[in-house]
Amino acid sequence: MAITYRSSNPVLNNKFMAALSGVETMTLQGSLRKIGFLLTLTIISAFATALVCFNAGENMFIYASIFSVGGCIVGLVLALITFAMRPQNPVALMSLYALFEGMLVGGMSVVMEAYYPGIVLQAAFGTVCITGTMYAMFASRIIRPTPMFNKVIGGLVISIFFLYMTSFVLGMFSGYDVPFLHSSGPIGIGLTLFILIVASLTLISDFGFIEAGVKNGAPKNMEWYAAFGILISLIWIYIETLRLLSKLRTFIQD
């Protein structure tokens, strides 16, 4: 049965659903198990990356940079491959994605913790609180993932993605950057806060997709895609929380 649901996550939409099939149907418990599996892989990879970096001594920042940049690039490529190929059994691709994103999270966390002691624990706690808050708002229907809501959030997600890609390309090949994106002034802090809000709201769409999938009997393998969408949102929220906290600390210190 087709699911008439539009998500802000490009991995979770009607066209994507139509290309997938299965005999067993999607369940909430199955989705939660797969979310737990991918999240566990990410956390293990992040801890392993951090351990390697801390044991590198004076080369810690070099190792952290290699892990974070490498994890980001490979993770992005794997996500694009998953979206383009739409495999019936995406476990291998998504597991690899989780491992490489763990490298990104671990490397970035090492650098941030070195400059701002205690920030990693604060960001992790913030991510948990944001996730719980978004679920409470979804469950109580304070915020509903209507088609218009998902369309707006999806458009903002794509715009932010291209904003970061522009910043990356400019940083690699020129001495310029996107104004205010990485600055610690009031505008830069406001921009990061806005991006964090958008990242948080993607969870509403993700929760709605799981609910719609279970209700309408989506194929069993859509549990993996639902888990994949949740993982992308959680990693994005954690990274933006790190960035916001670091900007706030720098602003206060200055």
N, C-alpha and C positions, 0 to 999 in steps of 0.2 A: 504494500500500500504506500502511495506517495505521501509525503508529509508536506503540507503547505505551510512552510515556516521559513522565514528569512532571518538569518543571524548576522550580527555585525562581524562575526569571524568568517573570513573568506573560505575557511575549510568547511564550514557548516552552512550550507545553503541548499535550495531545492535542486538546482542543476547537479550539484555534487551528489546529492542523495539519489537522484534518478539513475546515476551511473553504477550504483551499488545494488547488490542483491544478496539474499541469504534465505535460509530455511527457518532457523531459529530467530526469535525476535529479541529486540533490545529490552533490557531490564535496568532498573535503577541500581540494584545490587551489583550487577555486572559492570555497569559504568563506574561505580565507586571503586570496585576492585582494580579496574584498569587505570583509573586516576591514581590510586595508591601505588600501583606498580611503577608507572612512569615517574611519579614524583619521588619515589624511593630511589630510582636509578639516578635522577638528577641530584638528589641530596648526597648520595654516596660519591658520585663523580665530583661534586663541589668540594666535599671534605677531602677527598684524595688529592685533588688539585691544590687545595690550600696547604695540605701537609707537604707536598712536593715543593711548593714555593717557599714555605717557612724553613725547610731543610736546605734550601739553596744558598743560605747565608747572604753574602753581599750581592748575589745575583738574583735575589728574590723578586725585585721589580721587573727584571728582564723576563724571568720565567712567567710571572703573573701576566705580563703584557702579551707574551706569546700564547699562553693558554686562553686569555680572554678574547684576543683578536681572532685566533684560530677557531675557537669554539663558536664565536659569533658568525664568522663567514661560513664554516661548514654546516652549522645549525641552520642558517638561512637557506643554503643550497638544499639541504635535506628536506626542509619544509616546502620549498618550491617544487622539488621532485615529487613529494607526497601529494601535493595539490594537483600537479600536472598528470601524474600517472594514475592516481586514484586506485591503488591496488586493493584487491579483495582481502588480502591478508597483509595489513600494514605494520605488523608487530615489529619486524626487523628495522624498518625505516624509522619508526617512532621511538624505538629503544635507542637507536643510534643518536637520534635527535636529542633525546633526554640526556644521554651521556655527554654529548658535545656542549649542550646548553649548561650542563653542570660545570664544565670547564670554564665557560664564560662567567657563570655566577661565582665560581670559586676564585678565579683570577681577579675579577673585579672586586670581590669582597676583601681579598688580601690587600690590595692597594688602598681601598677606602679605610680599612681598619688601621692601616699603618699611619694614615694622615689624620684620621678621626677615631680615636680609640672608643670602642663601645658601639659604634654605629651599625655594625652588622647585626648585633642582637636587637637593637632598636628597629632596624629595617625588617627583620624577620618577624618581630612582634607586631609591627605595623601591618605587615602583609596578612598575618593571621586575623588581625582585627578588621581590616578592610574586607577580607573574604567573608568573615562572619557577618559583618554588617550588610554586605550586598546580599547574602543569602537570606538574612532576616527581612530585608526590604522586598526581596522576591517572594518569599513564602507568605508574607503578610499582604502582598499585592500593593505595597506602597509605590513601587516602581514596577511596571508591567512591560514585558518585552513585546510591545505591539509592533506591527510591520513598520510603522513610521519611526518608532524608537530605534529599531534595528537598522533601518536605512540610514538614519542620521548618524548613529554611532559608527556604522560601517564606513560611511563617507569620511568621518573624522579619523578613523583608524588608518585608512588608505592615505589621507593627507599627511598624517604624522609620519607614516612610513616613508613617504617620499621626502619629507622634511629631513629625516635622519639620513636617508641615502644621499641627499644633496650635501648635507654636512660632511658625510664620510668622504665623498668624492672631492669636495673642495679642500678638505683637510689633507687628502692624499696628494693632490696634484697642484695645489696653490697655497698661498699664504692667507687665504680668506676663509671665513666660516659664516654660517647662518647667524645673523644678529640675535643676541640675547639667549640663544639656545643653551649655551654653556656658561653664561655669565651668572654671577652671584648677587647681582643687584636686584632691586624690587621687581623689575620687569622679567628678569630671568627666573626669579623664584616663582612669580605668578604664572609664567609659561609652563614651567615644570609641574606646578600644582595642577594646572589645567590638563596637561597630558596624563598626570596620575589619575585624575578624575575620569577621563575618558577610558583609560586602561581598566579602572575599577568597574565601570559600567559595562564593559564587555562581558563581565561575569554574569550580569543579568541576562544577556542574550544567550550565553552558554547554558545557564540553568534552564532557560526557556526551551532551548533546543533539546535538552535531555528529557524534559517533561513531555514535550510534543512527540519525541521519538518513542518513548515508552507508551504513551497514550495511543499512538497510531500504529504500533507494531512495526517499528523500523527494523531492518535487518540487524542481526546480531553483531556484525562487524562494525556497525555504527557506534557501538560502545567505545571502540578504540578511537574513532574520530572525535567523539564527544570528549574523551579523556585528553586527547591531543589538544583540542581547543582550550580546555580548562588549563592545561599545563602552560600553553603559550601565554594566557592571561596572567597566571600566577607569576611567571618569570618576569613578565613586563612590569607588573605591579611592584615586585621586589626591587627591580633595577631602578624604577622611577622613584621609589621611596628612598633608596640609597642616595640618588642624585638630589632629591629635595632636602634631605637631612644634611647632606654635605654643603649645599648652598646656604642653608640656614645657619649652619655653624660658621661658615666663612663670613657671612654677612654680619653676624653678631660679633665675631672677633675683630672685624674691621671697624 
